[in-house]
């Protein structure tokens, strides 16, 4: 397989991770695009036979850190297009599912960045503890601790939302 095809295969996972880092799908898409550009420019640094997804997650996380977590977003003038997507479907199962996903998304965004990153990599993306710890450049025990605290916080936050 070619490098580009492999990137296309993991693109949905990269987008999810970017959205979890940035708190916003649009900003996540921008972050994902920047990571893809950097990955394509640095493709000669990737070692075939190693996990491309882990390499790209690390590039993305480093970009996010470089851009600065303290960056404040400009206030939006208009509501996002998807805010009106379910108008007219009150009580429909799709609305309930969207509300549940919205609750989970809000709970994830309420977590400290360290816990959110750990949960996004292990629970959402399905990486092993070892792979996630390597991407985050932390010891496995630290990752485990962040996962335990993050899971507990999510249970508490989602319990309050229900």
C-alpha positions as CSV (number, residue, x, y, z in Angstrom):
1,X,0.0,0.0,0.0
2,X,1.1,3.5,-0.6
3,X,1.7,6.1,2.1
4,X,-1.2,8.3,0.8
5,X,-3.7,5.4,0.8
6,X,-2.7,4.4,4.3
7,X,-3.3,8.1,5.4
8,X,-6.7,8.0,3.8
9,X,-7.6,4.9,5.7
10,X,-6.9,6.4,9.1
11,X,-8.3,9.9,8.2
12,X,-11.6,9.3,10.2
13,X,-9.6,8.4,13.3
14,X,-7.3,11.4,12.9
15,X,-10.4,13.7,12.6
16,X,-11.9,12.3,15.8
17,X,-8.7,12.8,17.7
18,X,-8.3,16.3,16.3
19,X,-11.8,17.1,17.4
20,X,-11.2,15.8,20.9
21,X,-8.1,18.0,21.2
22,X,-9.6,21.1,19.8
23,X,-13.1,21.0,21.4
24,X,-14.6,21.9,18.0
25,X,-15.1,20.0,14.7
26,X,-14.1,22.9,12.5
27,X,-11.0,23.6,14.5
28,X,-10.3,19.9,14.6
29,X,-10.6,19.7,10.8
30,X,-8.0,22.6,10.6
31,X,-5.7,20.7,13.0
32,X,-6.2,17.5,11.1
33,X,-5.3,19.3,7.8
34,X,-2.2,20.8,9.3
35,X,-1.1,17.4,10.6
36,X,-1.7,15.8,7.3
37,X,0.3,18.5,5.5
38,X,3.2,18.0,8.0
39,X,3.0,14.2,7.7
40,X,3.1,14.4,3.9
41,X,6.1,16.8,4.0
42,X,7.9,14.6,6.6
43,X,6.9,11.2,5.0
44,X,10.6,10.3,4.6
45,X,10.9,10.3,8.4
46,X,8.2,7.7,8.8
47,X,9.6,4.2,9.1
48,X,7.7,1.6,7.1
49,X,6.6,-1.3,9.2
50,X,5.7,1.0,12.1
51,X,2.2,2.2,12.9
52,X,1.3,5.2,10.8
53,X,-1.6,6.1,13.0
54,X,0.6,6.5,16.1
55,X,3.1,8.6,14.1
56,X,0.3,10.9,12.9
57,X,-1.3,11.1,16.4
58,X,2.0,12.3,17.7
59,X,2.4,14.9,14.9
60,X,-1.1,16.1,15.6
61,X,-0.6,16.4,19.3
62,X,2.7,18.2,18.9
63,X,1.0,20.7,16.5
64,X,-1.8,21.3,19.0
65,X,0.7,22.0,21.7
66,X,2.8,24.2,19.4
67,X,-0.3,26.2,18.4
68,X,-1.0,26.8,22.1
69,X,-3.8,25.6,24.2
70,X,-4.3,29.1,25.5
71,X,-5.5,30.3,22.1
72,X,-9.0,31.7,22.5
73,X,-11.5,31.2,19.8
74,X,-13.2,34.2,18.2
75,X,-16.9,34.4,19.1
76,X,-19.1,33.0,16.4
77,X,-21.6,35.3,14.7
78,X,-23.8,32.6,13.3
79,X,-25.0,29.3,14.8
80,X,-23.3,26.3,13.3
81,X,-25.2,24.7,10.4
82,X,-25.7,21.4,12.3
83,X,-27.5,23.2,15.1
84,X,-30.6,23.3,12.9
85,X,-30.2,19.8,11.5
86,X,-32.8,18.2,13.8
87,X,-35.5,20.9,13.8
88,X,-38.9,19.4,13.3
89,X,-38.0,15.9,14.6
90,X,-38.8,16.4,18.3
91,X,-39.1,13.1,20.1
92,X,-37.5,11.2,17.2
93,X,-34.9,8.6,18.1
94,X,-32.3,10.5,16.1
95,X,-32.8,13.5,18.3
96,X,-32.3,11.4,21.4
97,X,-29.1,9.9,20.0
98,X,-27.8,13.3,19.1
99,X,-28.6,14.6,22.6
100,X,-26.7,11.6,24.1
101,X,-23.7,12.2,21.9
102,X,-23.9,15.9,22.7
103,X,-23.8,15.0,26.5
104,X,-20.8,12.7,26.0
105,X,-19.0,15.4,23.9
106,X,-19.7,18.0,26.6
107,X,-18.5,15.6,29.3
108,X,-15.3,14.9,27.3
109,X,-14.7,18.6,26.8
110,X,-15.1,19.2,30.6
111,X,-12.1,16.8,31.3
112,X,-8.6,18.2,31.8
113,X,-6.6,18.0,28.5
114,X,-4.4,15.2,29.9
115,X,-7.4,13.0,30.7
116,X,-9.2,13.8,27.5
117,X,-6.1,12.9,25.4
118,X,-5.7,9.5,27.2
119,X,-9.4,8.7,26.8
120,X,-9.5,9.7,23.2
121,X,-6.5,7.5,22.3
122,X,-7.4,4.4,24.4
123,X,-11.2,4.3,24.6
124,X,-12.2,6.1,21.4
125,X,-9.4,5.2,19.0
126,X,-8.7,1.7,20.6
127,X,-4.9,2.1,20.9
128,X,-3.1,-0.1,23.5
129,X,-1.9,1.5,26.7
130,X,1.7,1.2,25.5
131,X,1.0,2.9,22.2
132,X,-1.0,5.7,23.8
133,X,1.7,6.2,26.4
134,X,4.3,6.5,23.7
135,X,2.3,9.0,21.7
136,X,1.8,11.2,24.8
137,X,5.4,10.6,25.9
138,X,4.4,9.6,29.4
139,X,5.0,6.4,31.5
140,X,2.4,3.7,31.3
141,X,1.5,4.2,35.0
142,X,0.7,7.9,34.3
143,X,-1.5,6.9,31.4
144,X,-3.3,4.4,33.6
145,X,-3.8,7.0,36.3
146,X,-5.2,9.5,33.8
147,X,-7.6,6.9,32.3
148,X,-8.9,6.0,35.8
149,X,-9.5,9.6,36.8
150,X,-10.9,10.4,33.4
151,X,-13.3,7.5,33.4
152,X,-14.5,8.4,36.9
153,X,-15.0,12.0,35.9
154,X,-17.0,10.9,32.8
155,X,-19.2,8.6,34.8
156,X,-19.9,11.4,37.3
157,X,-20.5,14.0,34.6
158,X,-22.8,11.8,32.6
159,X,-24.6,10.7,35.7
160,X,-25.4,14.3,36.4
161,X,-26.5,14.8,32.7
162,X,-28.9,11.9,32.8
